[in-house]
């Protein structure tokens, strides 16, 4: 009876340990799932960054001066204009 209890306890411990290890994996933190499609004024933004390459779809995250984040398509001409503007501004 004691051997069965010890075995059950070991199996329970292994199951709990495996869930902890799975939750601490290296997953992308910030991905874009919905892209904003409409042109916006370049003066609204303070910074930008690219999404993690491990995300299912790539995108650019524009950060407004008020601290809000907006996902946009990097291939859009107006997004490239904003990125160029922010890069020149930071120099």
C-alpha positions in Angstrom: 0.0 0.0 0.0 2.8 2.4 0.8 4.6 1.7 -2.5 1.4 2.6 -4.4 1.0 5.9 -2.5 4.7 6.8 -3.1 4.3 6.0 -6.8 1.1 8.1 -7.0 2.8 11.0 -5.2 5.7 10.8 -7.7 3.4 10.9 -10.6 1.5 13.9 -9.2 4.8 15.7 -8.6 6.0 15.0 -12.2 2.7 16.3 -13.6 2.9 19.5 -11.6 6.6 20.0 -12.5 5.8 19.6 -16.2 3.1 22.3 -16.2 5.5 24.7 -14.5 8.2 24.1 -17.1 5.7 24.5 -19.9 4.5 27.9 -18.6 8.0 29.3 -18.4 8.9 28.6 -22.1 10.4 31.2 -24.4 7.3 32.5 -26.2 7.0 35.8 -27.9 5.6 38.5 -25.6 4.1 41.0 -28.0 2.5 39.9 -31.3 0.1 41.7 -33.6 -3.1 39.8 -34.5 -5.1 42.7 -35.9 -3.4 45.4 -38.0 -4.7 49.0 -38.1 -5.3 49.9 -41.7 -5.9 53.7 -41.8 -3.4 56.4 -42.3 -2.5 58.4 -39.2 -0.5 61.6 -38.5 3.2 61.0 -37.9 3.2 63.6 -35.1 1.1 61.4 -32.9 3.9 58.8 -32.4 6.9 58.8 -30.1 8.5 55.4 -31.0 8.1 52.1 -32.8 9.4 48.5 -32.7 9.1 45.4 -34.7 7.2 42.4 -33.4 9.1 39.2 -32.4 10.1 37.0 -35.4 8.5 34.1 -33.7 5.0 35.7 -34.1 2.7 34.2 -36.7 2.5 37.5 -38.5 5.0 40.2 -38.6 4.2 43.8 -37.9 5.3 47.1 -36.5 4.0 48.5 -33.1 3.8 52.2 -33.1 3.7 53.9 -29.7 1.7 57.1 -29.3 2.9 60.0 -27.2 0.1 59.0 -24.7 1.6 55.5 -24.4 -0.9 53.6 -26.5 0.4 50.8 -28.9 -1.0 50.3 -32.4 -0.1 47.4 -34.6 0.4 48.3 -38.3 1.6 46.6 -41.5 5.2 47.5 -42.2 4.6 47.3 -45.9 2.2 50.3 -46.0 3.7 53.4 -47.4 2.3 55.6 -44.6 3.9 53.4 -42.0 7.3 53.6 -43.7 6.9 57.4 -43.7 6.3 57.4 -39.9 9.2 55.1 -39.3 11.5 57.4 -41.4 10.2 60.4 -39.5 10.8 58.7 -36.1 14.3 57.6 -37.1 15.3 61.1 -38.2 13.8 62.6 -35.0 15.8 60.3 -32.8 19.2 61.2 -34.4 
